[in-house]
Amino acid sequence: MGRQGELATARRLLADCRVVTLTGTGGVGKTRLARHITTDLARGFRDGAAFVELAELRNPELLSTMVADKLGLHDQSDRPPIDAIVDHLRDSQFLLVLDNCEHLTAACASFVETLVASCPQLTVLTTSRQSLEMPGEHLLPVPPLSVPGEAEPASPAELDRYEAVRLFVDRATAVRPWFTVTEDNYRDVARLCTELEGLPLALELAAVRLRSLSVRQIADRLTHRLALLTRGNRFAPSRQQTLRALIDWSYELCSPAEKLVWARASVFSGGFDLEAAEHVCSGPGAEQGAIADIVHGLMSKSLLVAENHGDVMRYRMLETLREYGRDRLGADRTRVARLHRDWYAGLTARFGAEWIGPDQVAWTRRVTEDHANIRVALDFCAAEPGEAVVGLRMANQLDVYWTVRGFLAEARIWLDKMLGRAPRNTPEWVFAHRLLSWCALLQGYIEPGTAALEGVREVAELIGDEVSGAYVDVGWGLANLFTEREPLARDQFAAALEVFRRHGVQHGEGYAGFLHGLATAVSGDFETGRDLIRDHVTAGAAIGENFWRSWGLWALGMAELFLGDADAAEEAELAAFRLQQELGNRVAEAFTVHIIGGIAVRKGQFPRSATLFGIAARQWRALGANPWNFGMFTKRIVEYGAISYQELGEQGYKRHYDRGGAMSRDEAVRYVLGESAEPVAARKNPLTRRENEVAGLVAAGLTNREIAARLYIAQRTAETHVDRILTKLDFNTRAQIATWVVEGRRGAAADRS
């Protein structure tokens, strides 16, 4: 609704300045303007733009981690995430937008200063209620929307040129679709917009009042409120008084139960769903069974915003309204914060208990949606006396999530915080050290990884927790595998696996199973190791599990590459890569692509090998990781790279390597999978990549059981894919699928000729 002048000024400033900060009072529309600018200017930056919302972030230590995640950089290195961000953006022409910096000004200033000094083509736009006060920063004050002023407008038509009026009318028609500016009300509309000083949030809150009041009634009541507020605090900035008056009015018009829920909901960060609200916001004055109606009432007053996330509606509160609600919590703050922590502790417990199975993609998405709330809950555990054990338990239950999403450095931050406050002789303390070691080792940080395990086995024995001791054995096994002590690693994995099986700990079996097979294979007993890995993969397929099965397929391909058959290695690695795409596990992707590059060397496909090594190198950089600290994996990959380099020569190798490094993500995925042409019938193709693959196997005459075996998936999963293909294509028989595939291939061939 306007802002053309500010957009033009922003374009001019961002063309000439490296750091621009949009400043202005709360509710003035800084975030909305920043989003407009990002959309408007992103195409002008060769490497794109990223918009990072910081309102939900409470811990300045996680600023770099949050930005790295938004950039798709998994913090899997032994360096701070800021270093990975610098490496990623060093040669990029990129626009980075940091929204709501006012509560993190010192951290944001230091962060931006580091980036700008190291990345010469980077431009940074921030929004804040105050300047970051850093060298080179240019301020762009965001004024309120234009208003009619004190002079009375001559007609309704004249009002349309004012931005505040256009916004108010837009929001008013959302509340009362028949609302228009008329001869009867245009003077009151002008007075109201002027009284509200063009503040977008104030205008939206006022528009809601049209459900029960006329424009004149709203303006009269607001004038009275402002007079009272000015007498109470005549030195407060005028716009602050205006917004406070509107929020106070909105608060007073809420029912007692709505006031309580507004205050209690302020503990959420980011969004929340109805179940979370019922747990956290219920209590004296707002019974659990009434929360749904109360939330609906707050939405109708524009105090909560609803957003559809698949089958679940989630709610969020604008930061200005959240701050107001937080101020109203008073003595109830700790009780509500503990309820909030308890709810998300329950979520992490469910994640840990239900991870093994067919719902891993959904669970990863669910925890990602609530990551901001989990951070708040962990902050509570770290700050509140006696709660560190609960915090350790939560972090431990998310161990696979930290890996899949690449938040290894963040996991280490939380674990370090809690371990200093938690009692030593507990299973949580033991498991936390194992997880701390796992994160460090996957980052290639061998010494801290092993140091985290020193003396922990003895504590596990002292408290008589055999399962915790087995997890420590897995940690030591991984450390020994990465330092080329494979026989010792094999024995440690075997001992841990026996304990996990005896206690029925599927999660532990997932960790130890594929590693035991891999360590056995590379220790000299290839056949036994291969069989162990295959058993692990088959067991995972039977229950529809993706994460550990993909690692098992990776281990199988690695063992076959080093010691067995190149075709079998390729089949396993491509199957692993497909599962990694489904889960979004980009940490595992880089390992897998490097192995596929080695397979190409074994097969004499040297241009493909160099291209794959280029793709893998870019993936490692995106992870901020170093692939050269992983024992035999590193040693053999270096050998294959040297062979490819020798066969192609310096110029030839560099040409193909650079080609891989320059590919877009989608191009790289298709290249890894060998899809050099468009997918089957791409221009009229409603199928996913996996469904296209299944369709191709149906066309080749394979049964569902054979498809399942070929793709390392459960037969039930194969049947589901075939059913979806028939539904999407509106077919009834497998023969129709086969005909469709053949015709699609002919069309693709004709396009290439």
N, C-alpha and C positions, 0 to 999 in steps of 0.2 A: 504494500500500500504506500508507494512513494519511495523516498530515499534516492531519487535519481541524482541529486546533487552530491550526496555522500558517496554514492557508487562511482561517480566521475572523479571525485577527489581521491578516492581510494585507488582507482586505476592509475592515476597520475603519480601518486606517492609510491605505489608498489613497483612502478616502472623505474623509479630512480633511487629508492631507498631499500636497504636490506631488511630493516626491522620497523614495522609499523604497529602501533598499539591503538586499538579503538577504546577510548575511555568514555565513561559516563555513569550516571547514577543507576542503581538497580531498577530494572523494569523499563529502561529506556529503549531496549531493542538491540543491544550490541550483538547478541548471539545471532539473531535473525539477520542482521546486516552482514555479519561475518559469513554466514551461510550463503547469502546472495553473492557476496564477493567471490567466495570460493567457486561457486557454480559458474559465475560469469567469467572468471579469469583462468580457471584450471586448464582450458585448452591452449592458453598462451604459454604454458610452461611445458617444455618438451617432455619431461618425465612425470608430469601430473601434479596432483595436490593431495593432501591428507588433512582431514578435520578431526582434531583430537579434543574431546570434551573432558575437562578437568574438574568440573563441579563435583563429581562423585568421588574424587581422589582426596583422601585425608592425609596420607603419609607421603611427605616429600621424597622419601627414599625411593618410592616406586614411580616417580615421574618418568625417568628414562625407560623403565620397563613398559609403562603404559604406551609411550610413544613408539617404542620398538614393536610392540604388538600391533599397533595400528598400521605400521609400515610393513607388517608381515615378516618381521625379523624375530626369530625365536632366540631367546637369550641363552644359547647353548655354549658359550665360550667361557674361558677363564678370565676374560676381560670384563670390565663394567659394560652394561648395555649401551652407554653413551658412545663407547668406542665402536661398537657394531653399527650404531646409527651414523656416526661420522664416516666410516668406511662405505656404508651404503649410499650416502648422499654426497660424498666428496666430489664426484664429477657429475652430479645430477643438477639439471635445471628444474627446480622443484619449489612448490609453495607449501609450507608447513603452517597450519593454523592451530593455535592453542587457545581454546575458549575457556573463560572463567579462571583467570590466573590470580585474582586478588587475594586468595587465601594461601597462595604459594609464591608470592612475588620474588622472594630471595632465591628460591630454588629455580624458578622459571628464568630469572635474569641470568643466573650462572649457566644454566643449560643452554639458553639461546646464545649467550656470548661464546660459549665453546663451539657450538655448531657453526655460527657465522664466521668465526675465525678460521675454521678448518674446511668449510665448504663454500668456495667462492661464488657458486651460482645459485646458492640457496637463498630464498626469500622467506621471511617469517612474519606472519600476521598474528597478533595476540589480541584478546579482549580482556579488559580488567577495569575495575572501578577506579584504579589508580595506576600511575606510571610504574613500569618495572624499574625505572631509574638506572638504566644501563647505557653504556656508550653507544652512540649511533642510533638510538631509538627515536623515531618520529611519532608524535602523538596526533591522532585524528579524533578530536572530541565528537561524540555522537550526540547531537542535540535531540530534543524531543521533536515529534512530528509538527509540521506547521499548523498553526491555529488561526482563527479569524482575528483574534486580538480584541481590544476594547471597543473598537468602532463597530457599530451594528451593521451587519450585512444588509444589502439592499434587497436580496431575493434568495429563494432556495437554490437557484441555479448557481449563484455566486459561491456557495459553500463548497461546491464540488472541487474547487481548486485547492482546498486545504487537505493535507495528508491525514491529519487527525480525524477530520470529519469522514473521510472515505473509509478509514479503518473502523470508526465507530459504527457507521452504517453497515459495513460488511458484517461485523459481529452482531449488530442488532438484528439483522435479517436472519442470522443463524438461530436466534432466540425466538423472534417473531417474524416469520417469513413475509408477512404483509406490511412490515414496517417500511415507511418511506419518509423522506424529508418533504414537508408540505408547508403551505402558507401559515398553517396554524402552529407548527412546532419548530420551524427553522431557527427562530431566534433562541429558543431554549437549547437546541442542538449546538448552536454556536457558543452559547454561554457555557454549556457543560464542557465542551472540548477545550475551551479557553481556561476554564476553572481547573481542569485536569492537566493543563500545561502540555498537552500533547504526549503524555507518557503512555506508550502502548499497553503495558500491563494494566494501568489504571483505567484506560478506555475499555479494555476487555472485561474487567470486573464490573464496571458501571453498566455495560451493555446487558449483563446478566440480570440486573435489577429491573429490566423492562418486562420481565415476566409478571411483575406485580405493581409496578409504578409507571407513571408517564415520565417523559423526559424532563418536564418541568418539575415534577416531584423529586426526581433524582437530583437535579441541579440545586433545588432549594435546600434539600437535606445536606448535600455536600457543602454548600456555602456555610451552613450553620456549623457543621463539623470542623471545617477549616478554621473558623473563627475561634472555636473552643481550643483547638490544637495550638493555634498561634499564641493564644494567651498562656497556654501551659508551657510552651517552649519557643519563645519568640526569636531565639537565636538559631534555631535549626534551619537548614537550607529549605527554601520554599518547596522545591520539588520533593524533598524527603517528607515534608509535612503532607503534601498532596497524596503521595502514595500510601503513607502511613494511615491517613484518614480513610482511604478506600479499603485498605486491608482490615483496619479496625472495624469498619462498617460491615464488611463481609463476614468478619468473625462474629460480630454481635448478632447478625441475622441468622447465624447457624444455630441449630438446636444444641442443647447441652451435650448430647451424645456426639454430634458432629464436631463440636469444639474439641472434645477429648480425642476423637479419632484423628482430626487434623494434627493435633500436637503429637500424638503417639506415632503417626505415620511419618513424622519428620525424621525418625531414626533411620529410615530406609535410605539407601544410596542407589542412584540409578532408578530402576523400576522394581515393582513387586506385584505379585498376583493376589487373588482374593484369599486363597488359603493362608498365605503369609500374613495378610492383613487380619484375618480372623484370629490367628494365634497371637500376634504382636499387639494389636490394637484393642482387643477385648479386655474387659475387666470392669471394675466398679464404674457404673454409669453408662456402659456400652457392652451389652451382653453379646456373646459370640454369634448367636443366631441372628442378631440385628445388624451385623457388620456389613453385609451385602447391601442392605437398604441405605445404610449410612454412607457407604462409599458412593452409591448412586447419587445420593443427595449432594455430596461434595463435588461430584462430576458435574451435576446440573448447575452448580454455582461457579463452575470454571476454576475450582480450587484443586482439582485433580484432572489429569489428562489421561485418557484411555488409549492404548495402542494394542492392536491385534498382533499376537505372536503365534501364528499357526492356529491351533485349536484353543489357545489360552489367551484371555485378555489380561494385559498388564497395565499398571497404573504408575504414573510418575507425577511429581510435584515440581513446579518451577522453583528455582533456587531461592528466590526472594520470599516465596511463600513457605518454603521449607525452613528458612531462617526464622521467620515469624513463629512458626509452629514450635520450633526448638526452644525459642524463648518462653513459650507458654507451658513447656513440660514441667519446669520447676523441680520440686522434690521427687516427682515421679520418674525422673530421668534414668536413674540406675535400674529401677525395676523394669522399665520398658526396654532399656538397652540389653538387659539380661534375657528378656523374652525374645528379643531380636536374635541375640547370639544363640539361644536354644533352638530357634527355628532353623537357622542355617547350620548348626551342628547336626541337627536331624537330617538336613539335606545332604551333608557330606557323608553321614553314616549310611544313608540309603545309596549314595553313589558307590561307596566302598563295597556295600553288600550286594548290589545288583549289577556291578560293572561286568562281571563275567556272564556273557549271554548275548542275545541278538540285538540289544537296545543300546549299544555303545555310542552310536552316532547321536541318538536322541539324548543320551545322558551327557555327552560332551557339550551339546548345544544348550542343555538346561543349565549346567553349571556355568557355562560362559555367560549366559544371560544374567546370572546372579553373582558374577565374580566380584562386582563392586560391593555388594552386601556381605559377601564372605570376607572381604578385606576389612570391613567395618567390624564384623564379628571377631576377627582375629586381633584387631586393634584393641577391642574390649578385653580379650583374654590376656593380651600382653600388658595392659595397663592396670587391670583390676587384681588386687591381691588374691591369691589362691586359685586363679582361673587358668594358669599357664598349662596345666595338664590337659584341660579341655582343648586349648588352642593347639597343643601338640597333636592331640588325637585328630582334630579336624585336618590339620596339615598332612598328617600321615594317611588319612583316608583318601586324600586327593592325590596320592603319589603318582598314579597313572595320568591324571589330568595335567599335572605340572609338566609331564613329559610330552604328552600329545600336543598340548598348546604351546610348549616350549618355554614355560615359565620357570625354568630351573633356577635362575638367579633369584627370582622372587621367593621361591620355596626356601632357598637357603637363608634369605633375610628373615622370614618368619620363624624358621627353625632355630636360628641363632638367638632371636629375641626370646623365644619361649624356653629354650634349654637353659638359659641363665637364670630363669625364675622357677623352673619346675623341679620337683624332688627327683633325685637320681635313681632310686631303686623302683622304677615302674616300667611296665612294658612299653608305655608311650615314649619314655626317655630312650630306651634301647632302640625301638623302631625308628625314632627320629634320627639317631646317629646313622643308622643304615641308610635312610633316605638322604641324609646330608651327603653321605659318601657317594651314593648313586648319582646324585645331581652333579657333584664335582667331577666324578669319573666320566660321565657322559659329556662334560664340558672339556674333557681332555686335561683335567687338572688333577694329576695323579697323586702328588704328595699330600695335598689337603684331603683327597678322597680316602687315602689309606689312613691318614692321621685321625679322621673322624671315627674310624673303627677300632682304634687302639684301646684296649681294656674293656670294650663293650661286651665282648663274648663272656667275660668273667661276671659282669653284672647280670647278664641274662641267666647264667647258671646259678648265681646267688639267689635270684628271685624265683628260680624254678620254672622259668617260662621257656619251654622247649621251642615253641614256634618263633618267638623273638630271636632266639639263638640261631635258628635256621635262616632267618632273614639276614642276620649278621654274616653267616657263612656264604650266602649269595653275594653279599657285598665284597667279602674277601676274594671270592671266586672271580668276580668281575675285575677286581684290581689285578689279580694274578694273570687273567686272560689278556689284559691290556699290557702287561709287562712280560709277555711271552714265557710264562710259567704254566703252560697249558695242562700238564698232568696234575699239578697241584690244584688248579682250578677245577678240573674234571672231578676230582675226589670231593672237593667242597660242594660243588653243585649236587653231586650224587647224595651226599649226606643230608643236605638241605631238602632235596626232593623226597627222600624217604620219610622225613619228618612231616612234610606238608601232606603227603599222601596218607600217612597214618592218622593225621588229625583232620583230614578232609578239607584242607585249605586250598581251594582252587586258585586263589589269587597267587599264592606262593608257588604253586605248580606252574602257573604261567611264567613267572620269573625264572624259575630254575630249570623248567623243562627244555626249552630250546637251547639254553646256554649249556646244559649238561650234554646234549647231543652234539653241539658244535665243538665243545672242548674235547669230547671223546674222539670225534672225527679227526681233529687237527693234532691230537696227541699220538696218532699212529694207528688207531683202529677205525678206519674210514667206514667200513661196512656197518659195524655196530652203531657208530655215531649217526650215520645216515638213517638207519632204521629207527633210532630213538627220535630223531627230528620228525620223521614221517609220522610216527605214532602221535607225537605232540600236535602236528598239523591236523591229522585225522580227528583227534579228540576235539580240537577247536571247531572244526567244520561241523561236527555232529550237533553242537549246541549253538551254532551261528555266531561264534565269537570271532572278532576281527583283529584286535590289537595284537595279542600274543601269537595268533596264527600267522599274521603278516611277518612278525619277527622270526617265527619258525621257518617260513618260506624263504626269508632272506638268508637265514643260517644254512638252510638246505642248499640254496643256490651258491652260497659262498663255499661250502664244503665241496660241492660238485665241481665248481670252477677250479679250486686249488688241487683237488685230488681225484676227480671223477670225470663225468661226461659233460661237455659244453652245452649240448642240446638240453639235457636235463637241468643244467644250471639256469639256462635262459628261461625255460618254462616256469621254474620255481620263482625266479626273480620278477618276471613279468606279472605272475599271479600276486606276488607280494606287493608290487607297485600298484596294482589295481585296488587292492584292499586299502592301501595307504591313501589312495585318492578318495575312497568312500569315507574314511575316518578323518581325513585332513591331517594326517600324521606326517608333517614335513620334516621332522627330525629324522625319522626312519628313511624318508625319500632319498636324502643325500647319500646315505650308506648304500642304498639299493642301486641308484643310478651309477655310482662308482663301480659296483660289481658288474652291472650290465656292460659298462665300458670295458672291463677286463674280459668279459665273455666275448665281446666283439674282437678283441685281440686274439683270443684263442681260435676264433673262427676265421682269422685273416681279414676281417672287415675293418681295416685300419682307418679309413676316413670316418666311418661311423664311431669307432672307438674314440678318436680325438674329439669329435663333436660331443659325444656323451661325457667325456672328461670335462669339456668346457661347460656343459650344462651343470654337472655336479659341482664344479668350482663355484659357479654362481649361486647354487643352492647353499653351499657351505658358507659363502659370504653373507647370504641372506640370514643364515642362522647365527652369524657372528662367531662361527666355530672354526677350529683348526682340525683337519682330518688326519693329522700326522702323529697322533699320540695313541693309536689303537692297536698296538702290537702287530700280530701277523697280518691283519687287515691292511694296515698301513704299508708294511713291508712289501706285500705282494702287489698292491695297487701301484706302488712306485715302480716295481719291476715291469708291470704291464705298460705303464705309461712310457717307460724308457724304450720298450720294444716298438710301440706305436710311433714314437718320435723318430727312432732310427729308420723305420720303414718309410715314413712319409718325408723325412727331411725337415729341417727347421721351418722353411717357408710353408710347406704343405701342412705340417702339423699345426702351425700357428693359424693358418687360414681356417681349418676345420674347427680347431679349438675356439677361436674367436667367434665363429658362426654359432656354436652352441651357447657361448656366453651371452650372445646378443639376442637369443630367442626370447619371445614373450613366454609367459607361463603356459598358456594353452598350446603354443607351438612346441614347447619343450615336452609337454606331456604326450602329445601326439607323436613326436619323434621317438621318444623312449619306447612307446608302444608299437612303433613301426607303421604308424598310420600316415603315410606320406601323402595320400590323397584325402579329399573330403570324406567324412563318414558316409556310410551307405545312405543314398538318397537324401543327402544333407538338406537340400532346399525344401523338401517336403517330409522331413524326418522328425517325428515327435519323440523319438526314443532317446534315452540316456546313453552314454558311452558303453556302460556295462550291458544294457539291453541290446545295443547294436551288436556287441560281441556275441551274446547269446543267440541273437537272430542268425548270425553267420554260422554258428555251430548247428543250429536247427537246419539251415540250408545245406550243411554238409552231411546231414543224415544222422546226427548223433541223437541218442535218446536223452531223457532228462538225467538219468543216472550217469551216462557218459559225459554229459555236459558238466555235471557236478564234479566228477573226477578230474576232468580237464582243467577246470577253473578253481579247484580246491575249495568248493563251497558245498554246503549241505544240499541233498537232493530236494528237500523242501524249498530251499531258496531258489534252486534252478526252476522248479515248478512255478514258483511265484513270479519269476522273471518272464517265463513263457506266457503265463496268464495275463500279465500286464501288457506284453507285446500284442497279444491277440486283441485285448481291449482297446489299446491306443490306436491300432491299425484297423479296428472294426473288422477283424477276420474271425473265421470259425475253425480253421484247420492249420496244421503245421505246413501243409503243402502251399497254402497261400503265403505264409511267411517266406518260404524258400523262393517262390516266384518273385516276391517283392524284393528280396535281397539281390537276386540275379539281375533283375531289371535295373536296380539302383547301381549295380556295378557297371552295367553296360552304359548307363547314362554318364557315370563318372569317367569311364574310358573315352566316351565320345567327346566329353568336355576337354579332356587332356590332348586329344588328337588335333 
